[in-house]
């Protein structure tokens, strides 16, 4: 029997008991809507948390000055490591797995504007820092190469840092004083969601050219080095290359991670992604349990249908129908019922996803517009595909036992049944 004929017969059988079929479908509709919404919620939460973490930048690795814990070159453990400005160029020349590199120095700086003096966390950085750390501007401009070469006194303010100094005024074009020197504000960063940082979020910081740092405190060497590997897949190898270069220049064991402690955000991002997968699995399992209740309803109605149509099964077998033909007929009938309810369930889930307002996650903390950073239920193609796979499993499972029961009936006994 062709599949088209089986589906037509299944519709006829279900239509004979419309009320029973509709009531059974309600369990599947609610169960599938639950699966889709829970999976969508899990996806939105995991993406939101990961995006907030990656506010620090993609594939960022930071390495600090530390203290040796292993002997090297005849020296005892416990030696302090102090980076040199020349280390930066050595890494660029000798570490091919490093794509972008910047020196960094972090410390509060006292800014005088008018009659007030405010101390704000500040970062002295180099030109590639913008791309490494995703510094996007709301107004003004970023540093130019000439700003570093000519030791220009220019600053870029994070939005919250700007409010502390300038209030609601546009900071771009304003001037502040540092140790009696005049510095120009050339840029204002966009407000960004960032729940991972060193020395505070970028929103709260002021940025200045690293080479201009010596005009404030006579420092020219970095206290930390920030870099980005050529690809996140090679982050460990890139970190190893950087350590080897520094180890040769400062005479320590490259396997001594205490000498140069690091923060590898690539590893942390992997952990967050695994958390997202675990969350979706847990929520998906809860949804499957709900959908499974609907599957039990389908199995129940199919067992009743098999009992009611015992004579029909016996007659078909007497006329030459094989066991697999009978089994396939009832299995298709269960799948038709399940998929029909599933289609309605997906439509209901889409409507509910659009009707449920975004749930606060980061918007209250960062005061973002348009619910940026909040949990917005999504019925993405991946969620729908996963729901369809689960639905198919439930439909096949619910229809298998009744189908096998019908196929194993003896024709003579079935025809005798009243």
Protein Blocks (a to p, Z undefined) as FASTA:
>chain_A
ZZklmmmmmmmmmmmmmmlmmmmmmmmmmmmmmmmmmmmmmmmmmmmmmmmmmmnoghia
cddddddfbdeehiaehiacdddfklmmmmmmmmmkbmbdcddddddddddehjbccddd
dddddfklmmmnopacfbhcdddfklmmnopacddddfklmmmmnomacfehpacdeehi
acddfbdcdddddfbdeeiafklpccddfklmmmmnopabdfbdcdddfbfklmmmmmmm
mmmmmmmmnopafklmklmccddfklmmmmmmmmmmmmmmmmmmmmmmmmmmmmmmmmmm
mmmmmmmmmmmmmmmmmnopafklmmmmmmmmmmmmmmmmmmmmmmmmmmmmmmpccddf
klmmnopghhioiacddddfklmmmmmmmmmmmmmmmmmmmmmmmmmpcfklmmmpZZ
